[in-house]
């Protein structure tokens, strides 16, 4: 099958590299329900809160995004996406990644809070140092 008879799938998130593939079909879970796409499907724009994009025997769990299908090109722009072998696997990887990101955010917040304390202490010591002889 040549590339003109395939659907181009591109999934983009703000933090992770994009997922790009060519396939002959795509199944996607939108907020309105599941929908299948074959070559030359009618153009569509849809919303995905918590869903998936399935193609080439792989599944991508998707969170908070939109999908645009036009001229055999599917573009998904979303907050989070994780590739897996099937939906439960992809969803587990997505949840693990979210937990990891939450822990990293908490660590950064603690580091920032400690830095603020150190700065305040340094400023206090600097002001006192000007008065001490």
PyMOL commands that set and color helices and strands:
alter all, ss='L'
color gray80, all
select helices_A, chain A and resi 3-5+87-129
alter helices_A, ss='H'
color red, helices_A
select strands_A, chain A and resi 7-13+19-23+25-30+33-38+44-55+58-70+73-84
alter strands_A, ss='S'
color yellow, strands_A
deselect
rebuild
show_as cartoon
